[in-house]
Amino acid sequence: MKTHATIIVVAGLLFLFTLISGLSLSRNLRHNDPRASGRPLAGALPALHKLVALAAVITIAVTIRDLHRGMEFRAVELTPVIFTGLFFVLMFVTGSLLSLGKAANEAVQVSHEVIAVLAFISTSGAIYLLTRGRW
């Protein structure tokens, strides 16, 4: 069970780094947004944010898969897992829309931030429900 705890901590740290880089990126966009001129987001910070977010999603998916082994999903555990997957897909869609060289859309940015919070809540809930009673 120690490997489960380690991978959960790694997933949490990746998610935290994604959050911090996203907040920094959002703050930078408020001051100097290249999308207003039609250019897409480029540079090290957007690329790092996207790569760490992808690593976090993969780590969380592997964690949920490993925790699911040897047990059957009940409806109470399956629901947050489905919502987690849905929220991560929506985060990638809204993040892609934010990266495009289009004019800044405040509604997409706010929805991206809200979906990130919902993804964190549903991921935490899914991992809690899958680990309860195991340690």
NUFI-467294 format. One record per residue (C-alpha): residue number from 1; residue in three letters; x, y, z. Coordinates in pm, 1 decimal, padded with zeros to 6 digits. Layout:
// NUFI-467294
+-----+-----+----------+----------+----------+
|   n | res |        u |        v |        w |
+-----+-----+----------+----------+----------+
| NUM | ALA |        X |        Y |        Z |
...
+-----+-----+----------+----------+----------+
This chain:
// NUFI-467294
+-----+-----+----------+----------+----------+
|   n | res |        u |        v |        w |
+-----+-----+----------+----------+----------+
|   1 | MET |  00000.0 |  00000.0 |  00000.0 |
|   2 | LYS |  00295.6 |  00235.0 |  00034.5 |
|   3 | THR |  00320.2 |  00268.2 | -00343.5 |
|   4 | HIS | -00040.6 |  00390.1 | -00354.1 |
|   5 | ALA |  00039.2 |  00663.3 | -00103.1 |
|   6 | THR |  00347.1 |  00766.0 | -00299.1 |
|   7 | ILE |  00170.1 |  00789.1 | -00631.8 |
|   8 | ILE | -00119.3 |  00980.1 | -00473.5 |
|   9 | VAL |  00128.9 |  01232.4 | -00332.7 |
|  10 | VAL |  00302.3 |  01260.8 | -00672.2 |
|  11 | ALA | -00033.6 |  01317.4 | -00843.3 |
|  12 | GLY | -00119.0 |  01584.5 | -00586.3 |
|  13 | LEU |  00214.0 |  01759.5 | -00635.5 |
|  14 | LEU |  00173.6 |  01754.1 | -01014.8 |
|  15 | PHE | -00176.3 |  01896.5 | -00978.5 |
|  16 | LEU | -00045.9 |  02164.7 | -00742.1 |
|  17 | PHE |  00234.8 |  02260.1 | -00983.1 |
|  18 | THR | -00020.1 |  02275.5 | -01266.1 |
|  19 | LEU | -00236.0 |  02505.2 | -01055.1 |
|  20 | ILE |  00055.3 |  02733.0 | -00967.3 |
|  21 | SER |  00179.0 |  02754.3 | -01326.8 |
|  22 | GLY | -00178.7 |  02818.1 | -01444.5 |
|  23 | LEU | -00224.2 |  03100.6 | -01196.1 |
|  24 | SER |  00106.0 |  03252.3 | -01304.4 |
|  25 | LEU |  00009.3 |  03217.5 | -01668.9 |
|  26 | SER | -00329.4 |  03377.2 | -01602.2 |
|  27 | ARG | -00166.3 |  03668.8 | -01421.5 |
|  28 | ASN |  00077.2 |  03718.6 | -01709.2 |
|  29 | LEU | -00208.7 |  03715.8 | -01960.5 |
|  30 | ARG | -00391.7 |  03988.4 | -01774.6 |
|  31 | HIS | -00089.5 |  04215.7 | -01817.6 |
|  32 | ASN |  00031.5 |  04120.4 | -02165.7 |
|  33 | ASP | -00200.5 |  03905.8 | -02377.6 |
|  34 | PRO | -00055.8 |  03810.5 | -02717.9 |
|  35 | ARG | -00390.7 |  03663.3 | -02826.8 |
|  36 | ALA | -00537.3 |  04010.4 | -02876.7 |
|  37 | SER | -00305.1 |  04047.5 | -03177.1 |
|  38 | GLY | -00405.3 |  03707.1 | -03314.8 |
|  39 | ARG | -00095.5 |  03517.8 | -03197.9 |
|  40 | PRO | -00133.9 |  03194.5 | -02998.1 |
|  41 | LEU |  00026.7 |  03148.0 | -02659.2 |
|  42 | ALA |  00390.1 |  03050.5 | -02691.9 |
|  43 | GLY |  00682.4 |  03020.2 | -02458.5 |
|  44 | ALA |  00813.3 |  02806.1 | -02179.5 |
|  45 | LEU |  00542.0 |  02866.3 | -01918.7 |
|  46 | PRO |  00242.6 |  02764.1 | -02135.2 |
|  47 | ALA |  00431.5 |  02458.6 | -02259.9 |
|  48 | LEU |  00535.1 |  02360.3 | -01908.0 |
|  49 | HIS |  00179.6 |  02409.7 | -01782.6 |
|  50 | LYS |  00040.7 |  02183.4 | -02055.3 |
|  51 | LEU |  00301.6 |  01910.5 | -02007.2 |
|  52 | VAL |  00266.7 |  01900.9 | -01629.1 |
|  53 | ALA | -00114.6 |  01897.8 | -01662.6 |
|  54 | LEU | -00088.7 |  01600.5 | -01897.6 |
|  55 | ALA |  00147.1 |  01424.0 | -01655.3 |
|  56 | ALA | -00095.9 |  01491.4 | -01369.2 |
|  57 | VAL | -00389.7 |  01348.1 | -01564.5 |
|  58 | ILE | -00194.1 |  01036.7 | -01659.7 |
|  59 | THR | -00073.9 |  00987.0 | -01301.7 |
|  60 | ILE | -00426.2 |  01028.8 | -01164.8 |
|  61 | ALA | -00567.1 |  00786.6 | -01423.3 |
|  62 | VAL | -00301.8 |  00526.9 | -01336.8 |
|  63 | THR | -00370.0 |  00579.0 | -00965.6 |
|  64 | ILE | -00744.2 |  00526.2 | -01008.4 |
|  65 | ARG | -00682.0 |  00220.2 | -01225.7 |
|  66 | ASP | -00443.4 |  00070.2 | -00969.3 |
|  67 | LEU | -00681.3 |  00140.9 | -00682.4 |
|  68 | HIS | -00964.9 | -00019.8 | -00878.6 |
|  69 | ARG | -00777.6 | -00347.7 | -00929.0 |
|  70 | GLY | -00919.6 | -00634.1 | -00732.6 |
|  71 | MET | -01245.3 | -00464.5 | -00648.4 |
|  72 | GLU | -01569.0 | -00386.8 | -00821.4 |
|  73 | PHE | -01684.0 | -00030.8 | -00869.1 |
|  74 | ARG | -01994.5 |  00058.9 | -00677.6 |
|  75 | ALA | -02212.1 |  00348.8 | -00793.7 |
|  76 | VAL | -02084.0 |  00571.9 | -00513.7 |
|  77 | GLU | -01724.5 |  00519.7 | -00635.6 |
|  78 | LEU | -01799.1 |  00520.4 | -01007.3 |
|  79 | THR | -01974.0 |  00857.8 | -01003.8 |
|  80 | PRO | -01672.5 |  01071.3 | -00899.6 |
|  81 | VAL | -01446.3 |  00872.0 | -01134.9 |
|  82 | ILE | -01674.4 |  00954.4 | -01429.3 |
|  83 | PHE | -01696.9 |  01319.6 | -01325.5 |
|  84 | THR | -01317.9 |  01333.1 | -01288.5 |
|  85 | GLY | -01271.6 |  01209.4 | -01644.6 |
|  86 | LEU | -01533.1 |  01452.0 | -01773.8 |
|  87 | PHE | -01377.3 |  01747.3 | -01592.7 |
|  88 | PHE | -01029.8 |  01665.3 | -01723.9 |
|  89 | VAL | -01160.1 |  01646.9 | -02080.6 |
|  90 | LEU | -01335.6 |  01981.5 | -02031.4 |
|  91 | MET | -01016.0 |  02132.2 | -01889.1 |
|  92 | PHE | -00820.4 |  02024.2 | -02195.6 |
|  93 | VAL | -01088.9 |  02165.8 | -02426.8 |
|  94 | THR | -01110.5 |  02500.8 | -02249.0 |
|  95 | GLY | -00730.5 |  02515.0 | -02216.3 |
|  96 | SER | -00697.9 |  02459.4 | -02590.2 |
|  97 | LEU | -00948.0 |  02735.1 | -02657.5 |
|  98 | LEU | -00747.8 |  02968.1 | -02432.4 |
|  99 | SER | -00424.3 |  02886.7 | -02616.5 |
| 100 | LEU | -00556.4 |  02975.4 | -02959.8 |
| 101 | GLY | -00461.3 |  03300.0 | -03125.5 |
| 102 | LYS | -00811.7 |  03438.5 | -03086.7 |
| 103 | ALA | -00922.4 |  03735.5 | -02885.6 |
| 104 | ALA | -00928.5 |  03668.4 | -02512.8 |
| 105 | ASN | -01257.0 |  03522.8 | -02394.2 |
| 106 | GLU | -01315.6 |  03585.5 | -02025.3 |
| 107 | ALA | -01596.8 |  03328.8 | -02002.0 |
| 108 | VAL | -01371.2 |  03048.0 | -02125.7 |
| 109 | GLN | -01100.2 |  03144.9 | -01878.9 |
| 110 | VAL | -01342.8 |  03153.8 | -01586.1 |
| 111 | SER | -01491.8 |  02819.2 | -01688.0 |
| 112 | HIS | -01140.1 |  02672.7 | -01713.3 |
| 113 | GLU | -01067.2 |  02785.9 | -01357.9 |
| 114 | VAL | -01399.7 |  02659.5 | -01219.9 |
| 115 | ILE | -01361.0 |  02323.7 | -01393.6 |
| 116 | ALA | -01010.9 |  02290.6 | -01242.6 |
| 117 | VAL | -01158.3 |  02328.8 | -00893.6 |
| 118 | LEU | -01434.0 |  02078.4 | -00972.6 |
| 119 | ALA | -01176.1 |  01834.1 | -01111.8 |
| 120 | PHE | -00973.7 |  01860.9 | -00792.3 |
| 121 | ILE | -01280.7 |  01796.8 | -00578.3 |
| 122 | SER | -01400.8 |  01499.1 | -00782.7 |
| 123 | THR | -01049.7 |  01350.6 | -00803.0 |
| 124 | SER | -01004.0 |  01382.4 | -00428.2 |
| 125 | GLY | -01342.4 |  01224.0 | -00371.9 |
| 126 | ALA | -01272.8 |  00936.7 | -00609.2 |
| 127 | ILE | -00934.8 |  00860.2 | -00453.0 |
| 128 | TYR | -01079.9 |  00882.9 | -00103.2 |
| 129 | LEU | -01364.2 |  00645.9 | -00186.9 |
| 130 | LEU | -01127.7 |  00398.8 | -00354.5 |
| 131 | THR | -00876.7 |  00400.6 | -00069.0 |
| 132 | ARG | -01111.7 |  00396.4 |  00228.1 |
| 133 | GLY | -01073.1 |  00081.5 |  00427.2 |
| 134 | ARG | -00745.5 | -00014.4 |  00257.1 |
| 135 | TRP | -00502.0 |  00136.7 |  00509.4 |
+-----+-----+----------+----------+----------+
